[in-house]
Amino acid sequence: MVVKQFCEEKNIPMGNIIACATDGALSMIGRDRGFIAHLKRAVPKVFSIHCVIHLQDLIAKHLTPDLHQSFQIVITATNKIKKNSLTDRIFHQLCENNDEDYKHLLLHTEVRWLSKGNCLKRFNQLFDSIVEFLEEYD
């Protein structure tokens, strides 16, 4: 097992592993050939848990229609501002003039679990500047 080899190379006792979080995939949690099964053979008392962040992502994929529509508005506004470098630079300058803590919006990606939360948080922090920008330049 690669983890066991790594621990041996770095002089880390396998007994130091007390828990492991997974995404719930069969290759990870399979009873006979999954990673957790192999890990439990090496460390019988290891605690395994389904990753909380991954669970939140799975739940977020099934948002209520109202929340989904709201998020689509955020994505549309963000894409409109970041659609080309000129509008992004104008928005950056507006944020500087408004003395904002952040100068750029974050793009949402489906690949990263925390992307939606970070995107919404930044949008909320820059909301007044976004409204001003869209009123002035859109």
MOTA-V388175 format. One record per backbone hydrogen bond with DSSP energy under -0.5 kcal/mol. CO is the residue of the C=O (numbers start at 0). NH is the residue of the N-H. If there is no record, write none. Layout:
co->CO nh->NH
co->CO nh->NH
This chain:
co->0 nh->4
co->1 nh->5
co->2 nh->6
co->3 nh->7
co->4 nh->8
co->5 nh->9
co->6 nh->11
co->7 nh->10
co->10 nh->12
co->12 nh->15
co->13 nh->16
co->15 nh->17
co->17 nh->46
co->19 nh->48
co->21 nh->50
co->24 nh->27
co->24 nh->28
co->25 nh->29
co->26 nh->34
co->27 nh->35
co->29 nh->33
co->29 nh->36
co->33 nh->37
co->34 nh->38
co->35 nh->39
co->36 nh->40
co->37 nh->41
co->38 nh->42
co->42 nh->45
co->46 nh->19
co->48 nh->21
co->50 nh->54
co->51 nh->55
co->52 nh->56
co->53 nh->57
co->54 nh->58
co->55 nh->59
co->56 nh->60
co->58 nh->61
co->59 nh->62
co->63 nh->67
co->64 nh->68
co->65 nh->69
co->66 nh->70
co->67 nh->71
co->68 nh->72
co->69 nh->73
co->70 nh->74
co->71 nh->75
co->72 nh->76
co->73 nh->77
co->74 nh->78
co->75 nh->79
co->76 nh->80
co->77 nh->81
co->78 nh->82
co->83 nh->87
co->84 nh->88
co->85 nh->89
co->86 nh->90
co->87 nh->91
co->88 nh->92
co->89 nh->93
co->90 nh->94
co->91 nh->95
co->92 nh->96
co->93 nh->97
co->94 nh->99
co->95 nh->98
co->111 nh->114
co->113 nh->117
co->114 nh->118
co->115 nh->119
co->116 nh->120
co->117 nh->121
co->118 nh->122
co->119 nh->123
co->120 nh->124
co->121 nh->125
co->123 nh->126
co->125 nh->129
co->126 nh->130
co->127 nh->131
co->128 nh->132
co->129 nh->133
co->130 nh->134
co->131 nh->135
co->132 nh->136
co->133 nh->137
